[in-house]
Amino acid sequence: MDCEKLLTDRLAPAFAAVAGGPVDPVVRRSQRADFQSDAALALARRLGRPPREIAAAVLDRAELDDLCAVAEVSGPGFVNLTISDAALARMVTALAGDPRLGVPAVARPETVVVDYSAPNVAKEMHVGHLRSTVIGDAVARLLEWRGHRVVRANHLGDWGTPFGMLIEHLVDLGEAEAAEELSMGDLDSFYQAARAKFDADERFRDRSRRRVVALQGGDATTLRLWRLLVKQSERYFLTVYDLLDVTLTARDFRGESSYHHLLAPVVDELDRLGLLRESAGAACVFPAGQVGRDGAPLPLIVRKSDGGYGYPATDLAALRRRTGELGATRLVYVVGLPQRRHFEMVFAVARQAGWLAPPARAEHVGFGSILGADGRMLRSRTGGSVKLVALLEEAVSRATALTRERNPELDEAEAAEVGRAVGIGAVKYADLASDRHRDHVLDWERMLSLDGNTAPYLQYAYSRIRSIFRRAGEAARPDAPVPLAEPAERALAFELAGFAAVVAEVERTLEFHHLAGYLYRLATTFNAFYERCPVLRAEQPVRDGRLLLADLTARVLRQGLDLLGIRTPERM
């Protein structure tokens, strides 16, 4: 168990007894001891007692004998705590014998829907889809590992007026030629050609508009052609997901079209509930507290003045299905920050309608844009959006070249495998290691560096540990005595014991840069340990104990990186 949580659990009842009510002990790492609590200072004014007196009273009541070698009052009223070697060794031994590394499965699993990626049919995935896909997949991986039932929802843009022109362009090309063009992954060219004809040809525009009516009316031929567009696009999306090494599959596609039959019932129910108001011919809901810049109430338009439906109606229908039919109690929407207001309003309306009632709750996991190394929006040489496949292929190519340069004894197949793991890992980690609320700068040199807070640095630390065991010719003994005589050994043990607390924090906040930061600290702490504490040259039983610390570090690095969707090569 995490030291901070153990100390908090022991100190909290003592503080409560002294204060006459619940108190957060505020335990954190300290340079003067292993840990420190400064809660007595905050209590002093409230209780009208000197903080040192409060701290001493807390220590008199706290049960710390089996946990701390030293527990003392320091300075104006700090409680300094030094964990005993025996207690720290017990924690490390428990971790070594636990396949889940101290992170238990949740006692009460929830059904969680994670809505992420969401590309548009007949359009290529571009760099703008990267963050939603990478962050969303990390959310799904972590919550699933914790034991929740995770429903991945890939909300495809597969419905609406653009499909009239796309289907007409398909008819003009012929089904066979169109299918071949789409199967090659050149979706952008297909879409742009359709758009150009729509803009230039009045007759083509008329045909396209009629085709939309036929599509929405359920015309069999039109639906068959539409399904061809969707099918070919989905095949392309799956090749991108395979290259990006994310867990989305064909089962997770849930297009806007799947909610089309639910839109009218959603509007009817909002009307029955007395939530609908007409505004400029449109059917709207005015969620409480939502106002525009002018201070006027802001409407969520659920049916447009022409009778059509937009994103709000579809999102409300999807939410209603997720909490009702699927029984989800946590809804996670991994969508860019510009959509924050939209989701605030959708969630507010859903709460008013009773579709989002406790324990069900929804959260928008927003993120910033991807910028180039010059700090500007990332663009291709022609000024357009950078295709996601091109970005990933460049990452793999650069990483493979570096792998061959650094490790020429690897054969071509091994170099390609390592290059893919390192290149894709570098792209994903650079995103996840930064605060998602901020714009993310894509810098190849920094991302692929073996120094600093990067995926290659962590992957190399893992492969370095695995090389120790290849040289040792034996596995670590989980019952080996844990060596803690050296400061570097204790520092590593403390970092290892902190894994569970970090996972719990990230499960709550979905802020993955905290997990990335922890893994970086663990890797740097291990490297300091490895430089100062010989492993294979140490005498027994210290040798076995240091092998145990090394093995546990590798296991935590591997598990932590796996939660981020990053592979750990055995050799680099």
N, C-alpha and C positions, 0 to 999 in steps of 0.2 A: 504494500500500500504506500501511497505517496506520503512523504514525511510531513509536508505542510498540512495535509488533511488529518493525519494522525494527531499532530500537535494541536490543531484547531479543535478536533473532537475532544481532546483532553482538557484544553484550557477553557472552552466555552462554558461548561457547567460551573467551573470555578469563578469565572468572571460574572456569570449570572447570579451566583450566590452572593458575591460581594456587592453587585450593583442593584440587586433586586429585580432583575429582568434580563432579557436576552441581550447579549453583547457579542459583536464580531471581534474575535481576538486579534485580527489583522496580523496574521503570521506571514513573515516573508524572510528570504535569505538575508544574511548579514555578514559583514566583513569582520565583525568582532566576535562572532560565534557562528554556529551553523545556521541558526534561525533567530529571529527577534520578533517580539510583539510590542507594539507601542500603544495598545488600546488603553492602558492605564492613564496615559497623558490626556487622552480625549475625555476620559471619565472624571478627571479630577475636578473640573469646574462644575459638572453636573452634581457630583456627590459632595462637593465642598470639603474634599480631603486631599492631602498631599499625594501626588502620583506615586511616589516611592512606597508610601504606606499601602496604597491600593495594590500595587504590584506585589508587595510582600504578602499581603492577605490572599491574593490569587495563588501564589506559589504554595502557601500553607495548605490550600484546599485541593490543588491540582494533583492528579495521580500520574506522576512522571518517572517514578523510580525505575521502572522496567524499560524506559525509553530514553531517558537523558542521563548522560554522565555528569553534566553540570547544568543547573537551572538557577539563575541568580538575577538579582535586580542590579541594573547598571544605570549610571548617569542620572538624569532627572526622573526616571521611572520606567525605563525599558526593561523588558523581561528577556534576558539572553539565554538561549537554549543550545546545548551541545549534545548531539545524538551520541549515544554510546556505541562503541564498535560492535558490541554483541547485538544491539537492536538493528543497526544498519546491515550487519551480516545476515540476520534473519530475513530482512526484506529482500536482499539480493538473492538469497537461497530460494525464497518463495517464488520470486520472479523466474528463476532458472527452471523451476519445476512446473511452471504454469504455461501451457501452450498459448494462452491468451495474454501473457506478459503483464499480468496484473489488471487487465481490463475485462471485467466480467460482462457477460451478456446482460442486457437490460432485464429487470424483473417484470416489467409490464410493457411488452412490445406494442408499438403502435403501427397502424397502417399509414404510411407516408407517401404522398404523391410528389415526385420531383419533376417539374416541368422545365425541360431544358433543350438546347440546341435549336430546334424549330426552324429549319430551312424552308425555302419556298420551292414548290414543284416547278420544274422547267427552268430553274435558275441554279447556277453553280454556287456551292458554298464558298464564301470568301472569308478573309481574315476577320471580319466582323462577327462570324459565327464561332470563332475560336474560344473566346472567354466563356460564353454560355455553356459550350460543350465540355470544356475542361473543368470549370468550376462545378457544373451540374453533376458531372460524372464523379467527382470527388465527394460531393454531398451524398450521392447514391451509394458509393462504395463504403463510406464511413458509417452511415446509418444502417446499412445492411449488415456490416461486420458487428455492429453493436447489438444486432438481433431484431431490428425492426423489419416489418414487411414493407419493402420498398416497391412502389409502382413507378416505373420510368415512363414519362409521358412526353413523347416527341411530337409536339403540336405543329404538324406540317401545314404550311399555307397551300392548300390544294383546292380552294373554292373561290368563287367570285368572278367579277366581270373580266379580268384578264384572260380567263380560260376560253372565252369566246374567240378571241384573236388567235390564241395558241392552237385551238382545235382546228380552226379554219386554215392556219398555216400548215398544220399536219396533213389536212385533206389535200392542199395544193401540192405538197411534196410527194404524197403517196405514203401509205402506212409503212411499207417496207423500208423506204429510204429514210423516213422520219425516225423509225425505230433504230436503224443503224446509226444515224447521226447522234441520237440521244444516248445510245449504248456506249458510244465512244467518250461520253462524259463532256461533250461540248455543248452544255446546256445554255450557256450564255449566248452563243452564236444563234442558237435556235430561237431564243427569246428575242434577241435584238432584231433578227430578220422579221419576226412576226410584228414587232413594234414598229419597224420601219414601214412595213406595208400598211399597217393600221393608220399611221400618221399621213401617208401619202395617197392612199387609194380610198375614195369615198365608197365604192362598191364593196371593197373588203371590209370597211367599217360597218356597213349595213349587214353584211353576212355575219360578222362577228357578234353584233348585237342580237341578231336573231338566234345565233347559236347559244348565247347566254340564256335566252328564254327557253330554248329547247333543253339545255342542261338542267336548269332549275325545275323544268316541268317533267323531268325524268324520261326524256326521249331515249329509247334503247340504243340507237346507233350513236348518238352523242355521248351517252354514258360509256359505251364501249371504247370510243376514241379517247375520252377523258381518262379512263382507267389505264390505257396504254401510256399516256403521258405520266401518270402517277407511278406506274410500275417501273418504267425506265428510270425515272428520277430516283425512286427508292433504291434501285440497284446501285446507282452512282453514289448516293449518300452512304450506303453500307461499305463501299470501297474506301471512302474517306474515313469512316469510323474505324475500319480495320487498320488503316495506316496510322491513325491517331491513337490506336490502342485504347478505345473506350468501350464500355459495356453495353451500349445501345445495340439493339437487334431489330429485326423486322417486326417482332411482336410488339415493339414499343411505339411504332408509328400510330399516331392518333390525329388524323387530319381534321381541319375545320369542317370538312364535309360530314364527318360523323356526328356533328352536333346540329346539322341543318334542320332536322326534323324536330329538334327540341327548342328552337328559337321562338316560335309562336307560343308554345305553352309557357315559356319563361315570361314573355311579355304579358300573357293573359293572367298569370299568377301575380305578377307585380301589380296589375290593374285591380285584381280582386282584393289585394292587400291594401289598396288605396295609396300606393306609392307613385303611380304614374301621373305625370302632368304633361299637358301639351305645350310645346314651345316652338313657335314658327313652323307648325305643322308636324313636328317630330314628337314622338313619345319619349319622355325623359323622366329620370329620377333625379331629384336634387338632394344628394346625401348631406347630412348635417355637417357643418363645419367646413365644407368645401366651397371656397370663394375664389373668384378671379382677382386680377390685379386691381380692378376697379372696386373691389369689395362686394360685388354682386354675387349671388349664389351661382354655383357652377353646375351645369347639368351633365349627367351621364346619359348620352343618347342611346337608347336601346332599340328604337326603330326609327329610321330616317323618314323624312317627309315624303319620299317617293315610295315608302313601304318596304324598302330594303333594310337589311340588318348589317351592322358593323362589328368591329372587334368587341365592344362592350357586351353585346348580346351573346356572342360566342363564348367569351370568357365567363360570363355568368352561368351559361348552360353547362360549361365544363366544370365549374366549381360546384354547381348543384349536384351534378352526377357524382363527382368525387366524394363529397361528404355524404350524399344519400345512398347511391347504389354501391359505391366501393367502401363506404364506412370509414373514410380517411379522417384522421384527427389532426394531421399536420400537413399543410399544403405549402410546398416550396416552389416559388417561381424564380428561376434564374434568368433574369432578363436585364438588359442595360439600364443604367440609372435614369436616362431620359423618360422611361416609362413609369417612374415612381408615382407621379400624380394619378396616372391611369389606374394603377393597381390599388392605390389608396381608395379611390372612388369605387372600384369594383368590390373591394372587400367591405367597404362601408355599406353599400347597397345590399350585399349578401347578408351582412349582419342584420340589417333592417328587415330583410325578407325572412329571416330565421334559417337560412341555409348554412350559415356559418356561426353556429352556437357552440359554447363551451361543451366538451373539451376541445372541439375543433377550432383551429386557428390557422391563419394563412400569413405567409411572410414573403416579402419581395427581397430576394437576394440580388441586389443591384451591383453593377460594376461599371468602371470607366471605359474609355476607349483605348485602342492600341495605337501607339505612336511610333514613328520611326526614330532612329538615333538622333535625328535633327530636331526632335520635339514636335514635329508636325504629324498630322494624320497620315498613316501609312498608305502609300499609293504605289501602283506599278509604274514602270518607266513611261507608259503611255498616259498616265494620270488617272487610270481607273482603279477599281478595287483590286487588291492582291488576292488571287485565288488561293484558297486554303491548301489545296493539294500542292501547288507550286511552293508555298512557304514550307510545308512539311518535307517535301522532297529536297529542298535546299538545305534544311536542317540535317537531314540524314546524310546528304552528300558531304557537307562540311564535317560532320562528326566522323564519318567513315574515313575521310582523308586524314583527319587528325589521329584516328585510331591506328591507321597503318603507319603513320609517321612515328608515333610514340611506342608502338608495339609491333615491330615488323615481323616477329616470329609467328604471329597469328596467320592462319591460312585465310583464303578469300572468304569462305563461308563464315568463319568466326568473326573476321573483321566486319563483314556486312551485318551480322547479327548484333555485334557490339555497337556499330555505328548507328543502327536503327534505334537501339535502346537509349543510347546517349543523346542522339539528335532529338528524338521525340520527347525524351525525358527533359532535355534542356528547355524546350519550348513550353512544356506543361509546368515545369517547376518555376520558371521565370515568372509566369503568370500567377501561380498559387502562392509564391513566396512574397508577393507584393500585396499591400492592402488593396483589396478589390474595389474599394470606393474611389481609388485614385486611378488616373490614366496610367497605362502600363507601357513603358518604352521598350521596344524590341531592339536589342543590341547584340548582334551575333558574337562579337568578341567576348563580351561579359558573360553571356549565357553559356558559352561553351568552354569557359575557363575552368581549369582544375584548381584555381584558387578562389576563395571567397564563397559567398552563399549561393552556390549553384548546384544543379543536379549532378554534373560530372564530379564535383568535389565530393558529394555524398556517395555517389556510385563508386568512386575510386576508394573511398574509405572502406566501403563494404568489401570490395574486391581485395583490398589490402589485407583485411582480416581473414578472408577466405584463404589467401596465400599462406598465412601463418599456419593454418591447419593442414594445408597440403604439405608444407615442410615438416610439420609435427608428425604427420602420419597417424594421427589419432583425433578422436572427437573430445570435446570438453566433458568433464565429469560433473553432472549437476549437483552432486553432493560434495564437491571439493570445498575445502575451507576458504572463505573469502578473505583475501589479504587486504588489510586497511592500514598498514603501518605507514605507508607513504601518502603524502597529501594528494598526489595525482590519482591514487587508488580510491581514496575517499571521494574526491571530486567526481570521478567517473561513476561510483556507486550512487551518489546523490542524483546525478543526471538520469541514470537508469530508473531509479525509483520514482521519477517525476513523470513517466510516460502516461500513466493512467489519468493523472490530473489534466494533462494537456488534451488528451482525447475527449474527456468529459467537457472541457471548456469549448472545444471546437464543435462538439455535437450540439451544444446549446447555441453558440453564436454563428456557426458556419463561417468563421473567419480563419481560413486555412493558412494564412501567413503565420499564425501562432504555432501550428504544427510544423511548418517548414522551419521556423526559427528554432524550435526545440531540436529538430533533427540536426540542424547546423551546429547548435551548441554541443550536442552529443558527439558529433563527428570531430569537432575541434578539441573537445575534452579527451576523447579517445586518442587523438594524435599526440596530445601533450603527454598522456599516460604512456603511450608506446615509445616516445622519445626518452622518457625518464625511467621507465620501469621495464627492463628486459623481460621478455616472456619466455622464449625457448631456452635462453641461457640461465634462467633463474634456477636456484636449487628447489628441490621439493620440500614442503608442499606448496611453496609460493608459486612454482611453475603451474601447477594444476589450477590454483586459484586465479592466476592471471589469465590462463586460457578460458576459465569460466567467465571472467569479465569481458574478454574479447568476444566470446561466442554470444553472450547476451547482448552486447552492443550490436553485433551483426544482425541478430534476430530483430531487435527493435528498429534498426535502420531499414531492414527489408520490409517489416510490417508497416512502418510509417510511410515509406515511399510507395508501397502498394496501395495504401489508402489514398494517396495522391494520384494513383494511376501510373506510377513510374516503375520500370523494371530495374532489377539489380543484377548486372552481369557478374559472373563468377570471376572473370578475368577482364582486365582492361589494359 
